[in-house]
Amino acid sequence: MPESERPETAREIDDALDRLTAAVEGVLADYEAIRARSLTLRGEYASLREAVNETGGVGSGDLEQRLARLGAENKTLRDILLEARERAQRIRSRLAVVEDEV
């Protein structure tokens, strides 16, 4: 950060740290919620896959469609988790830099 953009007071630094901490906590909360949903979907996916296998695929069009939707949603959630993890790491790195400057 250029000298001209550095916070001038301890209060500004504390405020910046508080904002970064809140942002990290928000990202981590989102991460945990999405992770929990992903685990639930994995269980549903496994149950549906087993049901489809047990029926031999006969008359299981609805199950196959639901299974496909759950698989797609699970992939989306995994992508969101990856992005959230990366964002949390970037924020954590910024927070460490700010703490080092204090």
C-alpha positions as CSV (number, residue, x, y, z in Angstrom):
1,M,0.0,0.0,0.0
2,P,1.5,3.4,-1.0
3,E,2.5,5.7,1.9
4,S,-0.3,8.2,1.0
5,E,-2.9,5.4,1.3
6,R,-1.9,4.0,4.7
7,P,-4.3,4.5,7.6
8,E,-3.2,7.3,9.8
9,T,-4.6,6.3,13.1
10,A,-4.8,3.2,15.3
11,R,-8.5,3.6,15.1
12,E,-8.5,3.4,11.3
13,I,-6.3,0.3,11.5
14,D,-8.6,-1.3,14.0
15,D,-11.6,-0.5,11.8
16,A,-9.9,-2.1,8.8
17,L,-9.1,-5.2,10.8
18,D,-12.7,-5.4,12.1
19,R,-14.0,-5.2,8.5
20,L,-11.6,-7.8,7.3
21,T,-12.4,-10.1,10.2
22,A,-16.2,-9.7,9.6
23,A,-15.6,-10.5,5.9
24,V,-13.6,-13.6,6.7
25,E,-16.2,-14.8,9.2
26,G,-19.0,-14.2,6.5
27,V,-17.1,-16.2,3.9
28,L,-16.4,-19.0,6.4
29,A,-20.1,-19.1,7.4
30,D,-21.1,-19.3,3.8
31,Y,-18.5,-22.0,3.2
32,E,-19.9,-24.1,6.1
33,A,-23.5,-23.8,5.0
34,I,-22.6,-24.8,1.4
35,R,-20.4,-27.6,2.7
36,A,-23.3,-28.9,4.8
37,R,-25.7,-28.7,1.8
38,S,-23.1,-30.5,-0.3
39,L,-22.8,-33.4,2.2
40,T,-26.6,-33.7,2.3
41,L,-26.7,-33.8,-1.5
42,R,-24.1,-36.5,-1.6
43,G,-26.3,-38.6,0.7
44,E,-29.3,-38.0,-1.4
45,Y,-27.4,-38.8,-4.6
46,A,-26.1,-42.1,-3.2
47,S,-29.7,-43.1,-2.1
48,L,-31.1,-42.2,-5.5
49,R,-28.4,-44.0,-7.3
50,E,-29.0,-47.1,-5.2
51,A,-32.8,-46.9,-5.9
52,V,-32.1,-46.6,-9.6
53,N,-29.8,-49.6,-9.5
54,E,-32.4,-51.6,-7.5
55,T,-35.1,-50.9,-10.1
56,G,-32.8,-51.8,-12.9
57,G,-33.6,-48.4,-14.5
58,V,-37.1,-49.5,-15.4
59,G,-39.6,-46.7,-14.9
60,S,-37.0,-44.6,-13.2
61,G,-37.1,-41.6,-15.4
62,D,-38.0,-39.3,-12.5
63,L,-35.3,-40.7,-10.4
64,E,-32.7,-40.3,-13.2
65,Q,-33.8,-36.7,-13.7
66,R,-33.6,-35.9,-10.0
67,L,-30.3,-37.7,-9.8
68,A,-29.0,-35.6,-12.6
69,R,-30.3,-32.4,-11.0
70,L,-28.7,-33.3,-7.7
71,G,-25.4,-34.1,-9.4
72,A,-25.4,-30.7,-11.2
73,E,-26.3,-28.9,-8.0
74,N,-23.6,-30.7,-6.1
75,K,-21.0,-29.7,-8.8
76,T,-22.2,-26.1,-8.5
77,L,-21.8,-26.2,-4.7
78,R,-18.3,-27.7,-5.0
79,D,-17.4,-24.8,-7.4
80,I,-18.8,-22.3,-4.9
81,L,-16.9,-23.9,-2.1
82,L,-13.6,-23.8,-4.0
83,E,-14.2,-20.1,-4.8
84,A,-15.1,-19.4,-1.1
85,R,-12.0,-21.1,0.1
86,E,-9.9,-19.1,-2.3
87,R,-11.5,-15.8,-1.2
88,A,-11.1,-16.7,2.5
89,Q,-7.4,-17.4,1.9
90,R,-6.9,-14.1,0.1
91,I,-8.7,-12.2,2.9
92,R,-6.7,-14.1,5.5
93,S,-3.5,-13.1,3.7
94,R,-4.6,-9.4,3.6
95,L,-5.5,-9.6,7.3
96,A,-2.0,-10.9,8.1
97,V,-0.4,-8.1,6.1
98,V,-2.5,-5.5,7.9
99,E,-1.7,-7.1,11.3
100,D,2.0,-7.0,10.5
101,E,1.8,-3.3,9.7
102,V,0.2,-2.6,13.1
